[in-house]
Amino acid sequence: MEKLKELAQEFIDDRDRSLRLVREIESILIVEFLETDLYEALAEAVSLYCPGGNLPYFSESDMKNALQEALGLSPST
């Protein structure tokens, strides 16, 4: 869970909004959290993330919101 939160915090803090980072988050979700509520909460967002994308894709803002909501994180100060 610590690595997942660390990667999510990078995204939330706008240090890395890359597709590569989100794919790494997705990989952790699949390996460690498959069939959990956390996986269910983030599966759609990580699979449809597209920086700068429009519906039906998740934008950077949508992804940030999904991570914050699912993991209870907020931007670092």
HELIX and SHEET records of a PDB file:
HELIX    1   1 GLU A    2  ILE A   12  1                                  11    
HELIX    2   2 LEU A   19  PHE A   33  1                                  15    
HELIX    3   3 ASP A   37  SER A   47  1                                  11    
HELIX    4   4 GLU A   60  LEU A   71  1                                  12    
END                                                                             
